[in-house]
């Protein structure tokens, strides 16, 4: 039975994942190497819970209870007794492999190790452990408390039991599940990122302004935000990393990252988080 969940990485995705699990009654141990990031995560979770309470989505009592179920730590060893661990660190393959190697040696035998990766093959991540049958992809959408979808990815060795327990967990936090085979980008980013990349090409080639590209896709295809605004929200570095995973994984030129996207990331224009991307913030 899953009662305690470890979350690795207290950034935008990690704090959202911790928030959701704690809100639905799970004890959460949130790990990050940076104390400032942990402090920021707890503050963000508190603010998001208060926002939910003001809208009447949850009670004030649940705000207090949820925060009380979250423990923060800078020591990965404190995840030793969790029943389920979700990694949500930067989309950087060597870092993820290193974390799973360490995690495998720390977390008790029998516990499931999940990755929130949006593009890196689960089979490869699982190969860094001695429990590939207990490794699965659990890709939450951003912002986690609001978005209903969780993409579940089975690695080559993921067992039926691991899949069943993860599916049950998704249902318990009232999310919907989409199941993907383990190929680069899975479902959502396999379709979404080439669309964003094509929007960047349209800007790069002078087809239209950023504003008109976004307006065209918002008003012409009923998307809630244009692809360039969405890229800024996701982070241009993350978009580039995923396009590189698709390009390297399929060796197909249709996944070539737009040179403008590469140049902007090199210039430090990462989108909202850096204050500048396709738009200024």
MIMI-362403 format. One record per residue (C-alpha): x, y, z. Coordinates in Angstrom, 1 decimal. Example, Ala and Ser with C-alpha at 12.3 -4.5 7.8 and 13.67 -1.06 7.14 Angstrom:
BEGIN
<r><east>12.3</east><north>-4.5</north><up>7.8</up></r>
<r><east>13.7</east><north>-1.1</north><up>7.1</up></r>
***
This chain:
BEGIN
<r><east>0.0</east><north>0.0</north><up>0.0</up></r>
<r><east>1.3</east><north>3.5</north><up>-0.9</up></r>
<r><east>1.1</east><north>6.0</north><up>1.9</up></r>
<r><east>4.4</east><north>7.9</north><up>1.7</up></r>
<r><east>5.7</east><north>9.5</north><up>-1.5</up></r>
<r><east>9.1</east><north>11.0</north><up>-2.2</up></r>
<r><east>9.4</east><north>13.9</north><up>-4.7</up></r>
<r><east>12.9</east><north>14.7</north><up>-6.1</up></r>
<r><east>13.3</east><north>18.3</north><up>-7.3</up></r>
<r><east>11.4</east><north>21.3</north><up>-5.8</up></r>
<r><east>11.1</east><north>23.3</north><up>-9.0</up></r>
<r><east>7.9</east><north>24.2</north><up>-10.8</up></r>
<r><east>6.9</east><north>20.6</north><up>-11.5</up></r>
<r><east>8.2</east><north>19.1</north><up>-8.2</up></r>
<r><east>6.3</east><north>21.5</north><up>-6.0</up></r>
<r><east>3.1</east><north>20.9</north><up>-8.0</up></r>
<r><east>3.5</east><north>17.1</north><up>-7.7</up></r>
<r><east>4.1</east><north>17.4</north><up>-4.0</up></r>
<r><east>1.1</east><north>19.7</north><up>-3.6</up></r>
<r><east>-1.3</east><north>17.3</north><up>-5.4</up></r>
<r><east>-0.2</east><north>14.2</north><up>-3.5</up></r>
<r><east>-0.3</east><north>15.9</north><up>-0.1</up></r>
<r><east>-3.7</east><north>17.4</north><up>-0.9</up></r>
<r><east>-5.1</east><north>13.9</north><up>-1.4</up></r>
<r><east>-3.8</east><north>12.6</north><up>1.9</up></r>
<r><east>-0.3</east><north>11.2</north><up>1.1</up></r>
<r><east>2.7</east><north>12.0</north><up>3.3</up></r>
<r><east>5.2</east><north>13.7</north><up>1.1</up></r>
<r><east>9.0</east><north>14.1</north><up>1.5</up></r>
<r><east>10.2</east><north>16.8</north><up>-0.9</up></r>
<r><east>13.9</east><north>16.6</north><up>-1.7</up></r>
<r><east>16.1</east><north>19.2</north><up>-3.3</up></r>
<r><east>19.8</east><north>20.0</north><up>-3.0</up></r>
<r><east>19.1</east><north>23.8</north><up>-2.6</up></r>
<r><east>17.5</east><north>25.1</north><up>0.6</up></r>
<r><east>16.3</east><north>28.2</north><up>-1.1</up></r>
<r><east>14.4</east><north>26.1</north><up>-3.7</up></r>
<r><east>12.7</east><north>24.1</north><up>-0.9</up></r>
<r><east>11.7</east><north>27.4</north><up>0.9</up></r>
<r><east>10.3</east><north>28.8</north><up>-2.4</up></r>
<r><east>8.5</east><north>25.5</north><up>-3.1</up></r>
<r><east>6.7</east><north>25.5</north><up>0.3</up></r>
<r><east>5.8</east><north>29.2</north><up>-0.1</up></r>
<r><east>4.4</east><north>28.5</north><up>-3.7</up></r>
<r><east>2.4</east><north>25.4</north><up>-2.5</up></r>
<r><east>0.9</east><north>27.5</north><up>0.3</up></r>
<r><east>-0.1</east><north>30.3</north><up>-2.1</up></r>
<r><east>-1.6</east><north>27.9</north><up>-4.6</up></r>
<r><east>-3.6</east><north>26.2</north><up>-1.8</up></r>
<r><east>-4.9</east><north>29.5</north><up>-0.6</up></r>
<r><east>-5.9</east><north>30.4</north><up>-4.1</up></r>
<r><east>-7.9</east><north>27.1</north><up>-4.3</up></r>
<r><east>-9.5</east><north>27.9</north><up>-0.9</up></r>
<r><east>-10.5</east><north>31.4</north><up>-2.0</up></r>
<r><east>-12.2</east><north>29.9</north><up>-5.1</up></r>
<r><east>-14.1</east><north>27.5</north><up>-2.8</up></r>
<r><east>-12.4</east><north>24.5</north><up>-4.4</up></r>
<r><east>-11.0</east><north>23.3</north><up>-1.0</up></r>
<r><east>-11.5</east><north>24.2</north><up>2.7</up></r>
<r><east>-9.1</east><north>26.3</north><up>4.8</up></r>
<r><east>-8.7</east><north>23.2</north><up>7.0</up></r>
<r><east>-7.4</east><north>21.3</north><up>4.0</up></r>
<r><east>-4.8</east><north>24.0</north><up>3.3</up></r>
<r><east>-3.3</east><north>23.5</north><up>6.8</up></r>
<r><east>-3.6</east><north>19.7</north><up>6.6</up></r>
<r><east>-1.9</east><north>19.6</north><up>3.2</up></r>
<r><east>1.0</east><north>21.7</north><up>4.2</up></r>
<r><east>1.4</east><north>19.6</north><up>7.4</up></r>
<r><east>1.8</east><north>16.5</north><up>5.3</up></r>
<r><east>4.9</east><north>17.9</north><up>3.4</up></r>
<r><east>8.3</east><north>17.4</north><up>4.9</up></r>
<r><east>11.3</east><north>19.0</north><up>3.1</up></r>
<r><east>14.9</east><north>17.7</north><up>3.1</up></r>
<r><east>18.3</east><north>18.2</north><up>1.4</up></r>
<r><east>19.3</east><north>14.6</north><up>2.3</up></r>
<r><east>18.3</east><north>12.0</north><up>-0.3</up></r>
<r><east>18.8</east><north>9.3</north><up>2.3</up></r>
<r><east>15.6</east><north>10.5</north><up>4.0</up></r>
<r><east>13.7</east><north>9.0</north><up>1.1</up></r>
<r><east>14.7</east><north>5.5</north><up>2.2</up></r>
<r><east>11.3</east><north>4.4</north><up>3.4</up></r>
<r><east>9.0</east><north>6.0</north><up>0.8</up></r>
<r><east>6.6</east><north>3.6</north><up>-1.0</up></r>
<r><east>6.7</east><north>5.6</north><up>-4.3</up></r>
<r><east>9.3</east><north>8.1</north><up>-5.5</up></r>
<r><east>8.8</east><north>10.6</north><up>-8.4</up></r>
<r><east>11.8</east><north>12.3</north><up>-9.9</up></r>
<r><east>11.1</east><north>15.8</north><up>-11.3</up></r>
<r><east>14.5</east><north>17.4</north><up>-11.9</up></r>
<r><east>15.8</east><north>19.2</north><up>-15.0</up></r>
<r><east>15.3</east><north>17.5</north><up>-18.3</up></r>
<r><east>18.9</east><north>16.4</north><up>-18.6</up></r>
<r><east>19.6</east><north>12.7</north><up>-19.2</up></r>
<r><east>23.0</east><north>12.3</north><up>-17.4</up></r>
<r><east>21.5</east><north>14.0</north><up>-14.3</up></r>
<r><east>18.4</east><north>11.7</north><up>-14.3</up></r>
<r><east>20.5</east><north>8.6</north><up>-14.7</up></r>
<r><east>22.7</east><north>9.6</north><up>-11.8</up></r>
<r><east>19.7</east><north>10.3</north><up>-9.6</up></r>
<r><east>18.1</east><north>6.9</north><up>-10.4</up></r>
<r><east>21.4</east><north>5.1</north><up>-9.6</up></r>
<r><east>21.5</east><north>6.8</north><up>-6.2</up></r>
<r><east>17.8</east><north>6.4</north><up>-5.6</up></r>
<r><east>17.9</east><north>2.7</north><up>-6.3</up></r>
<r><east>20.5</east><north>2.3</north><up>-3.6</up></r>
<r><east>18.5</east><north>4.4</north><up>-1.0</up></r>
<r><east>14.8</east><north>3.6</north><up>-1.5</up></r>
<r><east>13.6</east><north>0.3</north><up>0.1</up></r>
<r><east>13.2</east><north>-2.8</north><up>-2.0</up></r>
<r><east>9.8</east><north>-3.1</north><up>-3.6</up></r>
<r><east>9.1</east><north>0.6</north><up>-3.9</up></r>
<r><east>8.3</east><north>2.1</north><up>-7.3</up></r>
<r><east>10.6</east><north>4.7</north><up>-8.9</up></r>
<r><east>8.8</east><north>7.0</north><up>-11.3</up></r>
<r><east>10.2</east><north>9.8</north><up>-13.6</up></r>
<r><east>8.3</east><north>12.9</north><up>-14.6</up></r>
<r><east>10.5</east><north>13.1</north><up>-17.7</up></r>
<r><east>8.6</east><north>14.6</north><up>-20.7</up></r>
<r><east>10.8</east><north>13.0</north><up>-23.3</up></r>
<r><east>13.7</east><north>10.8</north><up>-22.1</up></r>
<r><east>13.1</east><north>7.0</north><up>-22.6</up></r>
<r><east>12.0</east><north>5.2</north><up>-19.4</up></r>
<r><east>13.8</east><north>2.0</north><up>-20.5</up></r>
<r><east>17.1</east><north>3.9</north><up>-20.5</up></r>
<r><east>16.3</east><north>5.5</north><up>-17.1</up></r>
<r><east>15.4</east><north>2.0</north><up>-15.7</up></r>
<r><east>18.7</east><north>0.5</north><up>-16.9</up></r>
<r><east>20.5</east><north>2.7</north><up>-14.3</up></r>
<r><east>18.7</east><north>0.7</north><up>-11.5</up></r>
<r><east>18.6</east><north>-2.9</north><up>-10.3</up></r>
<r><east>14.8</east><north>-2.8</north><up>-10.3</up></r>
<r><east>13.8</east><north>-2.0</north><up>-14.0</up></r>
<r><east>10.4</east><north>-3.8</north><up>-13.4</up></r>
<r><east>9.7</east><north>-1.1</north><up>-10.7</up></r>
<r><east>10.5</east><north>1.9</north><up>-12.9</up></r>
<r><east>7.8</east><north>3.8</north><up>-14.8</up></r>
<r><east>7.2</east><north>7.2</north><up>-16.5</up></r>
<r><east>4.6</east><north>9.5</north><up>-14.7</up></r>
<r><east>4.6</east><north>12.7</north><up>-16.7</up></r>
<r><east>2.4</east><north>15.4</north><up>-15.1</up></r>
<r><east>1.3</east><north>18.4</north><up>-17.0</up></r>
<r><east>2.1</east><north>22.0</north><up>-15.9</up></r>
<r><east>0.6</east><north>23.5</north><up>-13.8</up></r>
<r><east>0.2</east><north>20.2</north><up>-11.9</up></r>
<r><east>-2.7</east><north>21.2</north><up>-9.5</up></r>
<r><east>-4.8</east><north>22.4</north><up>-12.5</up></r>
<r><east>-4.0</east><north>20.1</north><up>-15.3</up></r>
<r><east>-6.0</east><north>16.8</north><up>-15.4</up></r>
<r><east>-3.7</east><north>14.7</north><up>-17.5</up></r>
<r><east>-0.9</east><north>12.3</north><up>-16.4</up></r>
<r><east>0.9</east><north>10.6</north><up>-19.2</up></r>
<r><east>2.0</east><north>7.0</north><up>-18.1</up></r>
<r><east>4.9</east><north>5.4</north><up>-19.9</up></r>
<r><east>5.9</east><north>1.7</north><up>-19.5</up></r>
<r><east>9.5</east><north>0.9</north><up>-19.9</up></r>
<r><east>10.6</east><north>-2.3</north><up>-21.6</up></r>
<r><east>10.7</east><north>-4.1</north><up>-18.3</up></r>
<r><east>8.0</east><north>-2.3</north><up>-16.3</up></r>
<r><east>5.8</east><north>-4.9</north><up>-14.6</up></r>
<r><east>2.0</east><north>-5.2</north><up>-14.8</up></r>
<r><east>2.0</east><north>-4.7</north><up>-11.0</up></r>
<r><east>3.9</east><north>-1.5</north><up>-11.2</up></r>
<r><east>1.6</east><north>-0.2</north><up>-13.9</up></r>
<r><east>-1.5</east><north>-1.2</north><up>-11.9</up></r>
<r><east>-0.2</east><north>0.6</north><up>-8.7</up></r>
<r><east>0.7</east><north>3.7</north><up>-10.7</up></r>
<r><east>-2.7</east><north>3.7</north><up>-12.4</up></r>
<r><east>-4.4</east><north>3.5</north><up>-9.1</up></r>
<r><east>-2.4</east><north>6.4</north><up>-7.8</up></r>
<r><east>-3.4</east><north>8.6</north><up>-10.7</up></r>
<r><east>-7.1</east><north>7.8</north><up>-10.0</up></r>
<r><east>-6.7</east><north>8.6</north><up>-6.3</up></r>
<r><east>-5.4</east><north>12.1</north><up>-7.0</up></r>
<r><east>-8.3</east><north>12.6</north><up>-9.5</up></r>
<r><east>-6.3</east><north>12.8</north><up>-12.6</up></r>
<r><east>-6.9</east><north>11.3</north><up>-16.0</up></r>
<r><east>-4.4</east><north>8.9</north><up>-17.5</up></r>
<r><east>-3.1</east><north>8.5</north><up>-21.1</up></r>
<r><east>-0.8</east><north>5.5</north><up>-21.7</up></r>
<r><east>2.1</east><north>5.8</north><up>-24.1</up></r>
<r><east>4.7</east><north>3.4</north><up>-25.5</up></r>
<r><east>8.3</east><north>4.3</north><up>-24.6</up></r>
<r><east>9.4</east><north>6.3</north><up>-27.6</up></r>
<r><east>11.0</east><north>9.8</north><up>-27.5</up></r>
<r><east>8.5</east><north>12.5</north><up>-26.6</up></r>
<r><east>5.8</east><north>10.0</north><up>-25.7</up></r>
<r><east>2.3</east><north>11.4</north><up>-26.8</up></r>
<r><east>2.0</east><north>15.0</north><up>-25.8</up></r>
<r><east>5.5</east><north>16.3</north><up>-26.6</up></r>
<r><east>5.8</east><north>14.2</north><up>-29.8</up></r>
<r><east>3.0</east><north>16.3</north><up>-31.1</up></r>
<r><east>3.3</east><north>19.6</north><up>-29.2</up></r>
<r><east>7.0</east><north>20.3</north><up>-29.5</up></r>
<r><east>7.2</east><north>20.0</north><up>-33.3</up></r>
<r><east>4.2</east><north>22.4</north><up>-33.4</up></r>
<r><east>6.1</east><north>24.9</north><up>-31.2</up></r>
<r><east>9.3</east><north>24.4</north><up>-33.2</up></r>
<r><east>7.3</east><north>25.1</north><up>-36.4</up></r>
<r><east>5.9</east><north>28.3</north><up>-34.9</up></r>
<r><east>9.5</east><north>29.4</north><up>-34.1</up></r>
<r><east>10.5</east><north>28.6</north><up>-37.8</up></r>
<r><east>7.6</east><north>30.8</north><up>-39.0</up></r>
<r><east>8.9</east><north>33.6</north><up>-36.9</up></r>
<r><east>12.6</east><north>32.9</north><up>-38.0</up></r>
<r><east>11.6</east><north>32.9</north><up>-41.6</up></r>
<r><east>9.6</east><north>36.2</north><up>-41.3</up></r>
<r><east>6.3</east><north>34.6</north><up>-42.1</up></r>
<r><east>4.6</east><north>36.7</north><up>-39.3</up></r>
<r><east>5.2</east><north>38.5</north><up>-36.0</up></r>
<r><east>5.2</east><north>36.5</north><up>-32.8</up></r>
<r><east>1.9</east><north>38.2</north><up>-31.9</up></r>
<r><east>0.2</east><north>37.3</north><up>-35.2</up></r>
<r><east>1.5</east><north>33.7</north><up>-35.1</up></r>
<r><east>0.0</east><north>33.3</north><up>-31.6</up></r>
<r><east>-3.2</east><north>35.1</north><up>-32.6</up></r>
<r><east>-3.6</east><north>32.9</north><up>-35.6</up></r>
<r><east>-3.3</east><north>29.7</north><up>-33.5</up></r>
<r><east>-5.5</east><north>31.0</north><up>-30.6</up></r>
<r><east>-8.3</east><north>32.3</north><up>-32.7</up></r>
<r><east>-8.0</east><north>30.0</north><up>-35.7</up></r>
<r><east>-7.6</east><north>26.7</north><up>-33.8</up></r>
<r><east>-9.1</east><north>27.6</north><up>-30.5</up></r>
<r><east>-6.0</east><north>26.9</north><up>-28.4</up></r>
<r><east>-6.0</east><north>28.6</north><up>-25.0</up></r>
<r><east>-2.6</east><north>30.3</north><up>-25.7</up></r>
<r><east>-0.4</east><north>30.7</north><up>-28.8</up></r>
<r><east>2.6</east><north>28.3</north><up>-29.3</up></r>
<r><east>5.2</east><north>31.1</north><up>-28.7</up></r>
<r><east>3.5</east><north>32.2</north><up>-25.5</up></r>
<r><east>3.3</east><north>28.5</north><up>-24.5</up></r>
<r><east>7.0</east><north>28.1</north><up>-25.3</up></r>
<r><east>7.9</east><north>31.0</north><up>-23.0</up></r>
<r><east>5.7</east><north>29.4</north><up>-20.3</up></r>
<r><east>7.4</east><north>26.0</north><up>-20.6</up></r>
<r><east>10.9</east><north>27.5</north><up>-20.9</up></r>
<r><east>12.8</east><north>27.7</north><up>-24.1</up></r>
<r><east>15.6</east><north>25.6</north><up>-22.7</up></r>
<r><east>13.2</east><north>22.8</north><up>-22.0</up></r>
<r><east>11.6</east><north>23.1</north><up>-25.4</up></r>
<r><east>15.1</east><north>22.9</north><up>-27.0</up></r>
<r><east>16.1</east><north>19.9</north><up>-24.8</up></r>
<r><east>12.9</east><north>18.0</north><up>-25.9</up></r>
<r><east>13.5</east><north>18.8</north><up>-29.6</up></r>
<r><east>17.0</east><north>17.5</north><up>-29.2</up></r>
<r><east>15.7</east><north>14.3</north><up>-27.6</up></r>
<r><east>13.3</east><north>13.8</north><up>-30.6</up></r>
<r><east>16.0</east><north>14.6</north><up>-33.1</up></r>
<r><east>18.6</east><north>12.3</north><up>-31.6</up></r>
<r><east>16.0</east><north>9.6</north><up>-30.9</up></r>
<r><east>14.4</east><north>9.4</north><up>-34.3</up></r>
<r><east>17.3</east><north>10.7</north><up>-36.5</up></r>
<r><east>14.6</east><north>12.4</north><up>-38.6</up></r>
<r><east>15.3</east><north>15.9</north><up>-39.9</up></r>
<r><east>11.7</east><north>17.0</north><up>-39.3</up></r>
<r><east>12.6</east><north>17.2</north><up>-35.6</up></r>
<r><east>15.6</east><north>19.6</north><up>-36.2</up></r>
<r><east>15.4</east><north>22.4</north><up>-33.6</up></r>
<r><east>14.9</east><north>25.9</north><up>-35.2</up></r>
<r><east>18.2</east><north>27.8</north><up>-35.3</up></r>
<r><east>16.4</east><north>30.8</north><up>-33.7</up></r>
<r><east>15.4</east><north>28.6</north><up>-30.7</up></r>
<r><east>19.0</east><north>27.5</north><up>-30.3</up></r>
<r><east>20.2</east><north>31.1</north><up>-30.5</up></r>
<r><east>17.7</east><north>32.4</north><up>-27.9</up></r>
<r><east>18.7</east><north>29.7</north><up>-25.4</up></r>
<r><east>22.4</east><north>30.5</north><up>-26.0</up></r>
<r><east>21.6</east><north>34.1</north><up>-25.3</up></r>
<r><east>19.9</east><north>33.2</north><up>-22.0</up></r>
<r><east>16.4</east><north>34.1</north><up>-23.2</up></r>
<r><east>14.5</east><north>31.2</north><up>-21.5</up></r>
<r><east>11.0</east><north>32.7</north><up>-21.5</up></r>
<r><east>9.0</east><north>33.7</north><up>-18.4</up></r>
<r><east>11.5</east><north>32.4</north><up>-15.9</up></r>
<r><east>14.3</east><north>34.6</north><up>-17.2</up></r>
<r><east>12.0</east><north>37.6</north><up>-17.9</up></r>
<r><east>12.5</east><north>37.4</north><up>-21.7</up></r>
<r><east>11.7</east><north>35.0</north><up>-24.4</up></r>
<r><east>9.6</east><north>35.6</north><up>-27.5</up></r>
<r><east>8.0</east><north>38.2</north><up>-25.2</up></r>
<r><east>9.2</east><north>40.4</north><up>-22.3</up></r>
<r><east>7.9</east><north>39.7</north><up>-18.8</up></r>
***
